[in-house]
């Protein structure tokens, strides 16, 4: 029986990179999990950072490259922990050729590293090829010597790689490891109990057009991927990827916290431990790459993974916070290959602790709701929890179905799984989650034109106008030769002073003109290296090949420059005054304002906001000149330059430095001296997501617009209140006090009226056994007055239960339950009881056992709800 030579995950990674480095490949660091490609939320494949090269949009700086790329995929998240090799986070070892070596060399090296470096016996390897790829088949058989019985031809679905309906594509060949060669040559590669695919070689040799026709590429490329976790499973002789040294120490830490033994645990417990091991690894790397939890985009992916960790922790018996302890193990495992993870340790643990703490509180609320649901089901004499209620628990409170089922079973109840699945399907249909595929086609029709037109040269850093040639015109996304007056167009120029939207800065406005033609440009977007000038032909006729003049709106450019530089000064001021660990989480640089989002776990105090504003204005007054330089990325980082959020950088970067104030990597347009900003004013500071704050501000001439609006409002208020501007605050405070007093008087009168109305109800109280019940509707009574009336009636009935309902205004229902101690002793809790009743009216609520309020949105259901309350009280109190 073959026993592979044990290699650690780190050793496998290093041997792979060394092997290809010795064969002329440039070793590149892993790209960030935040991709340059806008079509995907996260880096989902090893080849993704090379997409522009494969498209021909960017020339490679080297012919060969090798990487170990961090990847995140969530499309199979429900399979994580349940199969041997599904993960959200994984590392893809890859070797790439950009028009250099091709099929024969890639196959030879793939076989050499598998058999000679990693020591896998040739008789345990099986290869697959595309069914029409006779060339690859022959190489494996004749050059490598693989027996025909162990070369399998497979169809397009399995062995033909395509990025999308059009674009570069080609056949692929995969290498599989055979765990059970003793079963003979009756090979079924779909049998994952016997085979594991660990290396995929993609031969990118064709271009597919819109009609589906394949034409050979002039420059053929190699894209490969070897799964690090899969190779570790093979070489470490463990039953699944999770029990390798890449993940199992994380699992072991979680098991120790839970006080359990992984090996002795049942299957469900092992699944939960695997989920924790996988997800903790993922979130640690995501936060290290400056992804922060939120309710949108990649931030939502992070939050979802953290919540799954918490839920599975509870499933194995962990009640309190624990993720930071497990994260320490994940950080320790990653730091040798990814030192940035240790460097970001404090930020990682702070984010995890904050998210876990908040979600634990949410879970607690979910448990309360589940208790109410169970109570309602029992009162209705049912034995099954509605599937939609179970889905609400999952979708709103993070309760997994299995947890709801477990708790329900303790009460001899089941859960309607079909209803749960139906609700889940409806939600997925509504969902607009990102489509996680790699699309190598240029948006719109530019892919058809890319080889025929020149890329756009941007000259807007130093020029506000330039001569240019019209390279392409698009109308409704389709290329045309000309456009008449009145046409909405997208125009590509060979040269432009227009800045295309990027890095939070909006695109320039302006004009494209010739002797008889004028195009008003409202926006500029960038697609790869092409600038799309989006606007309308105002007069004349614009033609492809026309020589034109491109002129930006200089007033708008000056405004946006002031706002963009102000965001740099704002970030520097926040770091200096509030917390040096603050980092950018997003921005908008517009003509009329700026918006700056930053990671901070708390709100700024008014004093901090004032100091930040004063600091920015001080730097403006210092008249600090800008110094712009192009330098290697490593040199810029060594000098302390801050990278802008969401931006990707090549080897050469543009560094904007205001000496002694701010130094950032930035491709945007800026003032040449801080004095050009003029003045800076913060408008607001607020929270936009968990751990993310937002400052909105204005700078330069936009401050005058802001002050003019405020001055107009102040003058109107002064006229209305007959007061001087400096007296407005006192006048408004006095009016507020008068209003509060009037409201108190009104509430008191309403309460008295409600009491008067309720007293007339006492005679309608019903005796049930040893108790009295009173269920009634009071017209036009607000919630607070209804509560007062219920308390008074309960006191007068002494040993009784009171349920009152009212319609205080259109579209609203108010409900109150007041129960005596004797009623509580019969197992009735006012909070749980009234919450169930309110659901009939499309609402909910709760409170204490003796007094609780609820609300609803369907007044037409109030009589039905009150009748249900009466019947339930009779049923329980008559026993």
ZAVEX-959833 format. One record per residue (C-alpha): x, y, z; residue in one letter. Coordinates in steps of 0.2 Angstrom, whole numbers, plus 2048, in hexadecimal, padded with zeros to 3 digits. Each point is the difference from the previous one (the first is absolute). Layout:
<atoms>
XYZA/...
</atoms>
This chain:
<atoms>
800800800X/8078117FBX/80480C80EX/8048127F9X/80E80A807X/7F980C80CX/8018127FCX/7F980F809X/7F480C7F7X/80E80D801X/80D7F47F9X/7F47FB7F2X/7FD8137FBX/813804801X/8057F07F5X/7F38057F3X/8068127FFX/8127FB800X/7FE7F37F2X/7F980D7F4X/80C80E806X/80E7F47FBX/7F77FF7EFX/8008127FCX/7F0805808X/7FE81180AX/7FA7FC811X/7F280D804X/7F7803811X/7EE7FB802X/7F580E7FAX/7F380780CX/7EF7F8803X/7F98107FAX/8017FE7EDX/80480D7F3X/7F27F87F5X/7F0809804X/7F57F07FAX/8047F680FX/800805813X/80F7F6805X/80F7F87F8X/7F97EF7FCX/80E7F87F5X/8138007FFX/7FF8077EEX/7F580F804X/80E80C803X/8077FC7EFX/7EF8037F7X/8068107F7X/80F7F77F9X/7F57F17FAX/7F480D7F8X/80F8097F7X/7FB810809X/811801809X/8117FA7FAX/8087F480CX/810806809X/8067EE7FFX/7FD7F17F6X/7FE7F380EX/7F9802812X/7FC7F580FX/7F580480FX/7F87FA80FX/7EF8097FFX/7F480380FX/7EE7FD7F9X/7EF801808X/7F07F77F8X/7EF7FF808X/7F67F97F3X/8017EF808X/800806812X/7F27F3806X/80C7F27FBX/80E80780BX/8047F380DX/7F57F37F9X/80B7FA7F1X/8127FC801X/80780F7F6X/7F380F7FFX/807810807X/7FC813801X/813804802X/80D7F67F6X/8118037F8X/8037FD7EEX/8117FC7FAX/8038057EEX/80C8027F2X/7FC80B7F2X/8078037EEX/7FC80F7F6X/8047FC7EEX/80F7F6805X/8007ED803X/7F07F67FCX/7F97EF801X/80E7F4800X/80B80980CX/7F180480CX/7FC7ED800X/8127FB803X/80280B80EX/7F07FC808X/8057ED800X/811804806X/7FB80A80FX/7F27F3804X/80B7F17FFX/812806804X/7FE80E80CX/7F07FA809X/8057EE7FDX/7EF7FA7FAX/8017EF7F8X/7FC8007EDX/7F57F1802X/7F580A80CX/7FD80E7F4X/7F28027F3X/7FE80E7F4X/7F28077F6X/8008097F0X/7F28097F5X/7F87F37F5X/8068097F0X/812805806X/80A7F27F7X/80F80B802X/8007FF814X/7FB7EE7FFX/80F7FC7F5X/80C80980CX/7FA7F780FX/8017EF7F8X/80F8027F5X/80B80D809X/7FC7FD812X/7FC7ED7FEX/7EF800809X/7F67F07FBX/7F18037F5X/7F67F780EX/80480E80BX/7FC80F7F4X/7EE8047FFX/7F880B7F3X/7F280B807X/7F380C7F9X/8008137FFX/7F6801811X/80F7F9809X/8108037F6X/7FD8107F5X/80381080AX/7F78107FAX/7FF810809X/7EF8047F9X/7F67FF7F0X/80E80A7F7X/812803802X/8107F5803X/7FD7EE803X/8077EF7FEX/8017ED805X/8077FB810X/8087F1807X/7FF7FA812X/80B7F580BX/7F77F580DX/8077F680FX/7F97EE802X/7FE7FB812X/7FB7EE7FBX/80A7FA7F1X/7FC7EE806X/7EE8037F9X/8087FE7EEX/7FE8097F0X/7ED802801X/803813802X/7F180C805X/808811803X/7EF806808X/8037F380EX/80780C80DX/8037F280DX/80E7FA7F4X/80680F7F6X/804812804X/80580D7F3X/80E80A806X/8088087F0X/7F78097F2X/8098057F0X/7F780C7F5X/8068037EEX/7F98117FBX/8027FE7EEX/7EF8067F8X/7F58107FFX/7EE7FD800X/7F580D7F7X/7EE804802X/7FA7F37F4X/80A7F3809X/80E7FE7F3X/8117FC807X/8108087F8X/8127FC806X/80880E80AX/8108077FAX/807800811X/7FC7F0809X/8007FF813X/8017F480EX/7F6801810X/8027F380DX/7F97FD812X/8067F380DX/7F5800810X/80C80280FX/7F37F880CX/7FD7F17F4X/8137FD7FEX/802801813X/7F27F3802X/8097F47F5X/812802807X/7FA801812X/7F57F07FEX/7F1807808X/7EE7FC7FCX/7FB8127FBX/8078127FDX/7FA805811X/80C7F4809X/8108077F8X/80C80C80AX/7F880E7F6X/7F07FF809X/7FF7F380EX/80980B80DX/7F280C7FEX/7F37F2803X/80A7FA80FX/800811808X/7ED8017FEX/7FD7EF806X/80A804810X/7F680F803X/7F07F67FFX/8087F280BX/7FE7F27F3X/80B7F47F6X/7FF8017EDX/8047EE7FEX/7F37FA80CX/7F280C7FAX/7F17FB7F5X/7FF8067EEX/7F580F803X/80D80780DX/80F7FC7F4X/7F780A7F3X/7FE80F80BX/8127FF805X/8058007EEX/7F580F7FCX/80880980EX/8127FB7FAX/7FC8057EEX/7F7810803X/80C80780DX/80E7FE7F4X/7F580A7F3X/7FB80E80BX/812803807X/8078027EEX/7F180B7FBX/80280C80EX/8138007FDX/7FC8067EFX/7F680E807X/7EF7F97FDX/7F480680EX/7EF7F8805X/7F18097F9X/7EF7FC7F8X/8068027EEX/80C7F87F4X/8107F7806X/7FC808811X/7F07F5801X/80A7F17FBX/80C80380FX/7F180380CX/7F77F07FAX/8107F6803X/802807811X/7EE7FC805X/8027EE7F9X/80F7FE80CX/7F580680FX/7F27F57FBX/80A7F07FEX/809805811X/7F0800809X/7FB7EF7F7X/80F7F8809X/7FD808810X/80A810800X/7F580D808X/80B810802X/80C8097F4X/80E7F57F9X/8058057EFX/80F80A804X/8087F2809X/7FE7F57F1X/80580E7F5X/811800809X/8037EF7FAX/7FC8047EEX/80B80F801X/80F7F6807X/7FD7F37F1X/80080E7F3X/80D80C806X/8107F87F8X/7F88007EEX/7F5810803X/80980B80DX/7F380E7FDX/7F47F580AX/80A802810X/8038127FCX/7ED802800X/7FD7F680FX/7F880D80BX/7F48067F2X/7FB7EE7FDX/7FC7FC812X/7F7810803X/7F57FE7F0X/7FC7EE805X/7FD804812X/7F480E7FCX/7F67F67F3X/7FF7F080BX/7FA80B80FX/7F28087F6X/7FB7F07F8X/7FF7F7811X/7F380D805X/7F67FD7F0X/8007EE803X/7F9802811X/7F280A7F9X/7FD7F27F4X/7FF7F380EX/7F380B808X/7F68007F0X/8027ED7FEX/7F97FE811X/7F180A7FBX/7FD7F67F0X/8017F080AX/7F480680DX/7F48057F2X/8017EF7F7X/7FC7F7811X/7F180C803X/7F97FC7EFX/8027ED804X/80C7FE7F1X/8107F57FFX/80A8097F3X/8088117FEX/7FC80A7F0X/80E7FF7F4X/7FF8137FDX/801803812X/8107F6800X/8078097F1X/7FD811809X/80A7FA80EX/80E7FB7F4X/7FF8107F5X/7FD80D80DX/8087F8810X/80D7F47F9X/7F87F1807X/8057F17F4X/7F27F37FDX/8097F3809X/80180A810X/7ED8047FFX/7FD7EE7FDX/80A7FB80FX/7F780C80CX/7EF7FB7F8X/8047EE804X/803803812X/7ED806800X/7FB7F17F6X/7FD80A7F0X/8067FF7EEX/80480D7F3X/7F88027EFX/80F7FE7F5X/7F78017F0X/7F9811805X/811805806X/8087FB7EFX/7F280A7F7X/80381080AX/8137FE7FDX/7FD7FE7EDX/7F580F7FFX/80E80A809X/80D7FA7F5X/7F58057F1X/7FF812807X/812800804X/80C80A7F5X/8107F8806X/8108027F5X/8027F37F2X/8107F7805X/8077FC7EFX/80F8077F7X/7FC80A7F1X/80E8047F5X/7F680A7F3X/8018137FFX/7EF808804X/7F48057F2X/8087FF7EFX/811806804X/8067ED7FFX/7FC8017EDX/80A8107FEX/80E7FD80CX/80C7FA7F2X/7FB80E7F4X/80181080AX/80D80980BX/800800813X/7FC811807X/80F80A806X/7FB80B80FX/809811801X/7F480880CX/80C80280EX/80880F7F8X/7F48047F2X/7EE806800X/7FE7FF7EDX/8087F67F2X/7FF7FB7EEX/7FA7EE7FDX/7F97F47F3X/7EF7F7802X/8047EE801X/7EF7F9803X/7EE805802X/7F37F5809X/7ED803801X/7F67F580BX/8107F5803X/8027FD7EDX/80E8077F5X/7FB80C7F3X/80A80B7F3X/7F7810804X/7F480880BX/7F380E7FCX/7FB80F80BX/7F57FA80EX/8087EF802X/8067F9811X/8127FA7FDX/80F7F8808X/8108067F7X/8117F9801X/80F80C7FCX/8127FC7FDX/80580E80CX/7F680880EX/80180D80EX/7F07F9808X/8027F6810X/7F67F0800X/7F77FB810X/80C7F780CX/8067FF812X/7F0809805X/80280F7F5X/7F28037F3X/8048027EEX/8038117F8X/7F380A7F7X/80380B7F1X/7FF8007EDX/8077F77F0X/7FF80D7F1X/8068037EFX/7FB80E7F3X/7EE7FA7FEX/7FE7F380EX/7FD801813X/7FE7F280CX/7FC804812X/8097F380BX/7F77FC811X/80A7F2806X/8107F67FCX/8027ED804X/80F7F57FEX/7FF7EF7F8X/8117F8801X/80B80D7F7X/7F28087F6X/7F8810807X/7ED8017FCX/7FB8127FEX/7ED7FF804X/7F580F7F9X/7F58067F3X/8038087EEX/7FA811802X/8038067EEX/8077FA7F0X/8067EE7FDX/80D7F6808X/80A7F37F6X/80D7F3804X/8118077FAX/7FB812804X/80E80C807X/7F880980EX/80480A80FX/7FC7F9811X/7FD80D80EX/7FC7FD812X/7F580B80BX/80F809809X/7F480680EX/7FA7EF804X/8127F97FFX/80680D80DX/7F17FB80BX/8047EE7FFX/813802803X/7FC80A810X/7F57F2806X/80C7F27FCX/80F808808X/7F480480FX/7FC7EE802X/8137FC802X/80280E80DX/7F07FA809X/8077EE801X/811807807X/7F780A80DX/7F57F2805X/8107F5803X/80880E809X/7F280580CX/7F47F1802X/80A7F07FDX/80F7FC7F5X/7F87EF7FCX/7F28087F6X/7FF7FB7EEX/7F68057F1X/7F17F57FCX/7F980A7F1X/7FE8117F9X/7F780C7F4X/80980F7F9X/7F380A7F6X/7FE8127FAX/7F580680EX/8067F580FX/80B7F2807X/7FC7F1809X/80D7F680AX/7FC7EF808X/80C7FA80DX/8027F180CX/7FD805812X/7F67F680DX/7F9810808X/7F88117FCX/80B80F800X/7FD80C80EX/7FB8127FBX/810806807X/80A7F47F5X/7F68057F0X/804812804X/8127FC803X/8017F67EFX/7F880F7F7X/80C80C808X/80F7F57FCX/7FC7FF7EDX/7FD8137FFX/811802809X/8097F67F2X/7F68097F3X/807811807X/8127F9801X/8008007ECX/8087EF7FFX/8067FC7EEX/7FC7F07F8X/80E7F47FBX/7FB7F37F3X/80C7F27FCX/7FF7EF7F6X/80A7F2809X/8007EE804X/7F27F980BX/80C7F980CX/809811802X/7F0809802X/7FB7F580EX/811801808X/7FE813801X/7EF7FE809X/7F48047F2X/7EE7FB803X/7F67F67F4X/7EF8067FBX/7F27F4804X/7FB7F47F2X/80E8067F4X/80C7F47F8X/8128047FBX/80D7FA7F4X/812800803X/8028137FDX/7F480B80AX/7FB812801X/804808811X/7F8810805X/80A80880FX/7FB80F80AX/81080080AX/7FD7FF813X/7EE7FE7FDX/7FA7F17F5X/8087F47F4X/7F57F47F6X/8007F67F0X/7F38087F5X/7FC8027EEX/7F380E803X/8028127FCX/80580C80DX/804812804X/8138057FFX/800809811X/7F47FD80FX/7FD813800X/7F67FD7EFX/7F27F780BX/7FC810808X/7F57FA80FX/7FA7EF806X/7EF7FD809X/7F97F0808X/7EE7FE7FDX/7FC7F080AX/8087F1808X/7F57F0801X/8007ED800X/7FD7F77F0X/8047EE805X/8067F680FX/812807803X/7FF80D7F2X/7FD812802X/7FD80E7F3X/8058127FFX/7F880B7F3X/8098117FCX/80280E7F4X/80F8097FAX/80580F7F6X/7F38097F6X/7F37F2805X/801808812X/7F88107F9X/7F27F67F9X/7FD7F7810X/80181080AX/7F48097F4X/7F37F2803X/802801813X/7FF813800X/7F07FF7F6X/7F87F480DX/80680B80EX/7F88107F8X/7EF7F67FDX/8007FA812X/804812807X/7F18077F6X/7F57F2805X/804801813X/802813800X/8117FE808X/8128047FCX/80C7F27FAX/8097FF811X/7EF7FF809X/7F97F17F6X/8077F380BX/7F8806810X/7F08047F6X/7FF7EE7F9X/8047F8812X/7F280A807X/7F47FA7F3X/8067EE803X/7FD801812X/7EE8077FDX/7FD7F27F4X/8067F380DX/7F480780DX/7F28007F4X/8037EE7FBX/8017FB813X/7EF808803X/7F97F77F0X/8077EF806X/7F9803811X/7EF8047F9X/8017F17F4X/8047F580FX/7F180680AX/7F57FE7F1X/8067EE7FEX/7FD7FC812X/7EF8077FFX/7FC7F57F1X/8087F1808X/7F6801810X/7F07FD7F6X/8087F07FAX/8017F8812X/7EE7FA7FFX/8047F57F0X/80E7F7809X/7FE7ED7FEX/8027F380EX/80A7F17FBX/8037F480FX/80880980DX/80580E7F5X/7F980F7F7X/8058057EEX/7FC8107F7X/8048027EEX/7FA80F7F7X/80380E7F3X/802812804X/7FD80C7F2X/80D80E7FCX/80B7FD80FX/8138017FEX/80C7F3807X/805809810X/7EF803805X/7FB7EE7FBX/80D7FA80CX/7FA80B80EX/7EE7FA7FEX/8067ED7FFX/80A803811X/7F1808808X/7F47F27FBX/80C7F3805X/801807812X/7ED801801X/7FD7EE7FAX/80E7FB80CX/8017ED7FBX/7FE8027EDX/8078037EEX/7FD8107F6X/8038017EDX/7FC8117F8X/8018057EEX/7FF8107F7X/8038087EFX/809811805X/8028057EDX/7FD7FA7EFX/80B7F07FCX/8057FD812X/7FA7F480EX/804802813X/7FE7F180CX/8037FE812X/7FF7F180CX/800802813X/8007EF80AX/7FF7FE813X/80D7F4809X/7F37F3801X/7FE8007EDX/8137FF7FFX/8007F180BX/7F57F77F3X/80E8027F4X/7FA80F7F7X/80D80E7FDX/7FA8117FAX/80F8037F4X/7FF7EF7F7X/7ED8007FFX/7FE8127F9X/80E7FD7F3X/7F77F17F9X/7F080A7FFX/80880E7F8X/8067F57F1X/7EE7FE7FBX/8008137FCX/8117FF7F7X/80B80580FX/8087FB810X/806805811X/8037FB812X/804805811X/7FF7FA812X/7F67F1806X/7F380C808X/7FF80E7F4X/8058017EDX/7FC80A7F1X/8007FB7EDX/7FC8087F0X/7FA7FC7EEX/7FD8067EFX/7EF7F97FBX/7F180880AX/7F47F57F6X/8077F180AX/7FD808811X/7EF7F8804X/8087EF7FBX/80F80280BX/7F580580FX/7F57F17FDX/8107F5800X/806807810X/7EF7FD808X/7FF7EE7FBX/8127FD805X/7FD807811X/7F07F6802X/8097F07FBX/80F80280CX/7F780880FX/7F17F3800X/80C7F2804X/
</atoms>
